[in-house]
Amino acid sequence: MKRVIKVLEDSLPREVVESPFLDIVSEILRLNEDPNVQGLALDLPESLYSSMVLNAVKPEKDVDGVNLGRLVHGDVYDCLVPPTVCAVMELLEDVGGKKVLLVGARGAEGAALQSVLRCEGATVLSCHWKSPQLQSELGHADAVVFGSTKPDDVPVSWVKPGATIIHCAHGLLSAKYLYFSEEHNYGQQNNPAAEKTVGSLAVAMRMQNMVKNMERWIQSQQHRKWDLHCLKLQPLSPVPSDIEISRAQSPKAVDVLAKEIGLLTDEIEIYGQTKAKVRLSLLERLKDQPDGKYVLVAGITPTPLGEGKSTVTVGLVQALTAHLNINSFACLRQPSQGPTFGVKGGAAGGGYAQVIPMEEFNLHLTGDIHAITAANNLLAAAIDARILHENTQSDKSLYNRLVPVVNGMRGFSPIQLARLRRLGISKTDPETLTEEEISRFVRLDIDPSTITWQRVVDTNDRFLRKITVGQANTEKGFVRQAQFDIAVASEIMAILALTTSLQDMKERLGKMVVANDQKGEPVTAEDLGVTGALAVLMKDAIKPTLMQTLEGTPVFVHAGPFANIAHGNSSVLADKIALKLVGENGFVVTEAGFGADIGMEKFFNIKCRASGLVPSVVVLVATVRALKMHGGGPNVTAGAPLKKEYTEENLQLVADGCCNLQKQIQITQLFGVPVVVALNVFKTDSPAEVDLVCKIAKESGAFDAVPCNHWSAGGRGAIKLAQAVEKAANQKNSFKYLYSLELPIVEKIRIIAQKVYGAQDIELSPVAQSQVDRYTRQGFGNLPICMAKTHLSLSHQPERKGVPTGFILPISEVRASIGAGFIYPLVGTMSTMPGLPTRPCFYDIDLDPITEQVKGLF
């Protein structure tokens, strides 16, 4: 393949060259961080070659080999050697066992030359021109290197006959080499046999270094084999609390982890010691790298306590990488602080299968949810402000404020020009619009009764479920009822999870429909002129966050859309980046929210459509506890002790409850993907109960069913699961979507209700039917469906466990997330703002003011 090197000259102003070293160092540091510069050669006056300047050059960009750290430590073959030194070595040829004298060779080149000569087996001595021993040393050296101009009072006759003399000058780094004429006569008849100059050879060596540096850079851009050093686990019994386990392990520095898995230094943005954002440029660098295997972790219909999908996800990657030496990545959702301080607690996994540090994972992370909150509420503010201004100003006043005169000039912003084009107005000069065009341009005519965009906050606050806005006198009587949703329910979160690039995210943000106008047409964020501002607020949130498991294997934490009104999966971008990093034989394991009937169905029909990725295996998580509940056991309530049916062996309850497991296996088979059942074992489960579940699962069509003890044993407790997943990934995969997007909205809803939930039919309320009609008329009928339904039952009634049949699924409303790209029907009443229980988790959460350690998280 032909390679072209582009050489750029960065000429510093004279005043910079003559200024203190800091100005030059600053310029070097700037070039160090410029991704378009792969090599850096210095050409400065001799007086400016200080150690501060030389050490500022990044070793990987050091064309002249001026940063001597690795070279001086004997690592000659892993760094570039200064061109002059290369030229000297080329002229000296074999120096093994010879005595080489360096005269007047100072600074970086002198040190480099000594290091290289010693590595080649030479005995090296160094002295200056005024040294009393100079004559004696010259008389015994096999080769002499003059690092500066020879004074006239040092006769060449002092040099041992037959010795080689190499001439070089002080301007070596700047390529201003001192050339000596071959006819130069020192007036002696016993001149040494070989007298040579570095001259143009050193210039050639610099070019060779440039080529080598470029080759190294090209090599660094390719996918590299992982050099992962896993962390050792020493599980205790009984198992301590999650935060105690997390704190007992010392995580690797995140930059070390990044290097181990093949990330380049300019592809990460470090947040503290244990978190880093990963830049999307990696996807372009590894675009030709084949993807690894893609594994989805789903679950049976859970109890209110959850059945451990996150724990299984983490345990599986720990087993794959730390114990089977297979590259793997876990891709998890970022948890909302609502559940963290409410009932459920954190979402970092648990026991000896969790992401660390777990308090960093559960609290703030890298601020993505805060960015979503800011963007969401900016848009909400823009909606109400626009209605107020349109209600209180004339067309002319609105126009003068929307398109103001600045410095005597009036012009449309790019987003305003885009709105004009959508209105069919091709004019670009604000002074040429007619009164009718001005009116169409400035008035969105939002119908307040149709506003669907709500404010959000990342806290469980039931008293924000219905509010009144605009009660201050300054809002001039514009009062309306509104509400707050929890932040992860924002459509912006769903967009973050489904987007494939920064440009795609920007386009999706602009398409978000926030209301209808008085004519029933959709009003978007683009119409409000806020798209660019939203993208700015989200520019860092789009980058996945790199963390690690307890055993030091990599994890991406990115996005966390609500799993009922949205699709409940982590981001497409995290999956895509991870699939490139693990390599063709590696595994990426991600998780779907709630049971397979909700999270998995949405993963396949929504996320896989957006990403174009095809899953290799489904891991279906089950617990004996949940199966007993489906078999007729008493209610399971968060915060209340489990009844004896759940702590004592009861094979009949387990057998009866396996109907839910069988149904979820059948749902998976609808999509043509192999399924492995992972039985998350609790200490109260009997061996007979475990064996029974695995037997029924295999008889029901699972590729395999494996008991897992990762919670108590870490990755070692999930080795059998990892082996089963590896085998299943090599099975025939006939993945398919459940429905065609071309079908009418109602028909797509009916297919999900009947084939997945087991409903007899669906029933739309008059409101829902009118909404379906409106979305179809507006051109949104070809979007996938995201059902908003309880996760506690296959039906719409949480109390109906097992496998309900014969029910009619009621659709109370149908809403649309046009930017995210789906229609979401509401099955019954669906709260988008959780409330706090009588005794929230925050009673146990505290901070040690001395150590600053967080206590009580789980």
Protein Blocks (a to p, Z undefined) as FASTA:
>chain_A
ZZddddddddddfklmmmcfklmmmmmmmmmmmmkbcbdcddddfklmcfklmmmpcfkl
mmnopammlmmnopamlcccdfklmmmmmmnmpaehiacddehiahjllmmmmmmmmmno
pacddddfklmklmmmmmmpfbdcdfbdcdfklcfklpcghiacddddfklmnopacddd
fklcghiakbcfbdcdfklmmmmmmmmmmmmmmmmmmmmmpccdddddcddddddddddd
fklmmmmpccddfklmmmmnopafklcccehjlbccddfklmmmmmmpccdddddddddd
ddfkogolmmmmmmmmmmmmmmnopacddddddddfklmmmmnopaebgajbdcddfklm
mnopnommmmmmmmmmmmmmmmmmmmmmmmmccfklmmmmmmcceehiacddfklmmmmm
mnopabfbfklpcfklmmmmmpnopafklpcbdcdddddcfklmpccehkafklnopacd
dddddfklpmklmmmmmpcbfklmmmmmmmpcfbdcfkopacdfklnopmmmmmmmmmmm
mpccddddfkopacddehjidfklmnopacfklmmmmmmmnommlccddddehjfklmmm
mmmmmmmmmnopacfbdcddddfklmmmmnopacddehiacdfklmpccfklmmmmmmmm
mmmmmmmmmnopacdddddddfkbcfklmmmmmmmmmmnopabdcddfklmnojmlmmmm
mmmmmmmmmpccdddcfbdfkbcfklmmmmmmmmmnopabdcddfklmmmmmmmmmnopm
mpccdddddfkbfblbfklghjaehiacddfbdcddfknopacddehjadfbdcddfbdf
klmgccdfklopaehiZZ
